[in-house]
Structure formats: C-alpha cells, structure tokens
Amino acid sequence: MNTAEALLSGWRGRRFLLELALDAEAIFADRDGTEVPLAQAVMSAGCEVPTATPEVVATLPETVRLADVDQDAALHAFADAVAHARYWQEPDGEDMLAVTPVVRAALERVARHVAGSATGIGWWSAPLDRADQHMVAWDGRGRRGPPIRRHPRAVSGGLPRRPT
C-alpha cells in the first residue's frame, strides 16, 4: 500500500487530508482575500441539519490550490486530525463526511499531492531511531483538586499483606 492509499484507508488519514485541504484554502484566502467554499461546505455538511451534501463538498477539493506540504503544514493538519479522534464515541460530522465514497474520491488528489511531497512527510517513512525516544512522566505537582487515592497494590507494587 502506498502513502496515498494508506491515508485514504483510515479515519485519521482522511481527516488529515481534509484538514490539509482546509488549511491550504485558508492560507490562500487570507493572502488573496478570496472565499473559503470548502470550509463553508464542510462546516455545513458536518452539522446536524446540513445544508451542503457530500456531493456538493466533493466538488470543492478539486478547486483548492494546494500549498507545498512542508513539515509545519503536515504537523498542523496531523495535530488537527488527531485532536478530533474520539474512539469512545461515534465519529464526528467531518469524519463521517470524509468517509463517504464521493468525498473520499475527491480527497485522492490531496493524497497524491501529499505522497509526492518528500519535504513535509519524509519523516513518516524514516526508520525509527530507538536511541531518540522520549517519555514524559507527570509527578502530580501543580495539580489542582484533592489528591488521587491509590490502591495499596499500586503503591506497594504488590497485593496488600494480611495481618499475621
């Protein structure tokens, strides 16, 4: 499976492509003073009472002038896509929109554009640098509210002892 197919095959990949197209549209709209029809249609189609259909939205990615996918653009769209992941509940309106066959097909152009950009996403296919992995451990300081009560097993590392 190539990069474009991989992006189109999953919820976060499709959302990444949609966010990238929305970001590109916004960049050029700010610079040129133009409208943002894709953003307006996506917002409308994602509402409970949509005024735009997936078929209408599907006509718009073709009109978006795609910006170069540098690392900042890729990370911004990736962060937005991940921020909307809610695995404990149903997908939101934009995720449901991106999974419709017509919008998914319209996102193929964006996927090919991303796949052809080694600058912004080259790190995706780079080998894992095991020596450069990091972990953040929170010590609880600065936390507001009552302290968390811990089970004795969590504190002692084993089962609580019975009195002898």
C-alpha positions in Angstrom: 0.0 0.0 0.0 1.5 3.4 -1.0 1.2 6.6 1.1 -1.8 7.9 -0.8 -3.8 4.7 -0.3 -2.8 4.4 3.3 -4.0 8.0 4.0 -7.3 7.3 2.3 -7.9 4.0 4.1 -8.2 5.2 7.6 -10.3 7.7 9.6 -7.3 9.8 10.7 -5.7 9.7 7.3 -8.8 11.0 5.6 -9.3 13.7 8.3 -5.6 14.7 7.8 -6.2 15.1 4.1 -9.4 17.1 4.7 -7.6 19.4 7.3 -4.7 19.9 4.9 -7.1 21.0 2.1 -8.9 23.3 4.5 -5.6 24.8 5.7 -4.4 25.4 2.1 -7.7 27.0 1.3 -7.4 29.3 4.3 -3.8 30.3 3.5 -4.6 31.4 0.0 -7.9 33.0 1.1 -6.0 35.1 3.7 -3.4 36.1 1.2 -5.7 36.7 -1.8 -8.8 37.9 0.0 -10.9 35.1 -1.5 -13.7 33.0 -0.2 -13.4 29.6 1.6 -16.1 27.5 -0.1 -14.7 24.2 1.1 -14.6 25.3 4.7 -18.1 26.6 4.5 -19.4 23.4 2.9 -17.6 21.1 5.3 -18.9 23.1 8.3 -22.4 22.9 6.9 -22.3 19.2 5.9 -21.0 18.3 9.4 -23.9 19.9 11.2 -26.9 18.0 12.5 -29.1 19.8 9.9 -26.7 20.0 6.9 -27.3 22.5 4.1 -24.5 21.0 2.0 -24.4 17.4 0.8 -21.4 15.2 0.4 -21.8 15.5 -3.3 -21.5 19.3 -3.0 -18.4 19.0 -0.8 -16.9 16.5 -3.2 -16.8 19.1 -6.0 -14.7 21.5 -3.9 -11.3 19.9 -3.1 -10.5 20.0 -6.9 -10.8 23.8 -6.7 -8.5 24.2 -3.8 -5.0 25.4 -4.6 -2.8 23.1 -2.6 0.2 24.6 -0.9 3.5 22.9 -0.5 3.4 20.3 2.2 6.2 21.3 4.4 6.8 19.9 7.9 4.8 22.7 9.6 1.8 22.2 7.3 1.9 18.4 7.8 2.2 18.6 11.6 -0.6 21.2 11.8 -3.0 19.1 9.8 -1.9 15.9 11.6 -2.5 17.6 15.0 -6.0 18.7 13.9 -6.8 15.2 12.7 -5.6 13.6 15.9 -7.4 16.2 18.1 -10.7 15.1 16.5 -10.2 11.4 17.2 -12.8 10.2 19.7 -12.6 6.5 19.8 -15.0 6.2 22.7 -17.9 7.7 20.7 -19.2 7.9 17.2 -17.1 9.8 14.6 -18.0 13.5 14.2 -19.6 15.0 11.2 -16.4 15.8 9.3 -15.1 12.3 9.8 -18.4 10.9 8.5 -18.3 13.3 5.6 -14.7 12.2 4.7 -15.7 8.5 4.7 -18.5 9.0 2.1 -17.4 7.5 -1.2 -17.7 10.8 -3.1 -15.7 12.8 -0.7 -13.1 10.1 -0.2 -12.7 10.0 -4.0 -12.3 13.8 -4.0 -9.6 13.6 -1.4 -7.5 11.3 -3.7 -6.0 14.5 -5.3 -4.9 15.7 -1.9 -3.5 12.3 -1.0 -1.4 12.2 -4.2 -0.2 15.7 -3.5 0.9 14.7 0.0 2.5 11.5 -1.2 4.6 13.4 -3.8 5.9 15.8 -1.1 9.1 14.3 0.4 9.8 17.6 2.3 6.8 17.6 4.6 6.3 13.9 5.3 9.7 12.3 4.7 9.9 11.5 8.5 6.9 9.2 8.2 8.9 6.6 6.4 12.2 7.2 8.1 13.4 4.3 10.3 12.7 4.5 14.0 15.6 6.0 16.0 15.3 3.9 19.1 18.0 5.9 20.9 16.0 9.1 20.4 12.7 8.1 22.1 11.4 10.2 25.0 8.8 9.7 27.7 7.1 12.3 29.9 6.3 11.3 33.5 4.0 13.5 35.5 4.7 13.7 39.2 1.3 15.2 40.2 2.7 18.5 41.4 0.8 21.6 40.3 -2.4 19.5 40.1 -5.5 21.1 41.5 -8.0 19.2 43.5 -7.8 16.5 46.1 -5.0 14.0 45.8 -5.7 10.8 44.0 -6.3 7.9 46.4 -4.2 5.0 45.3 -4.9 1.3 45.8 -2.3 -0.3 48.1 -1.3 -2.6 45.3 -0.4 0.4 43.2 1.7 2.0 46.0 3.5 -1.1 47.3 3.8 -2.9 43.9 2.0 -5.9 45.2 -1.0 -7.2 47.0 -1.7 -5.8 50.4 -0.4 -8.0 53.2 -2.7 -9.7 55.6 -2.0 -9.2 59.3 -0.3 -12.3 60.7 
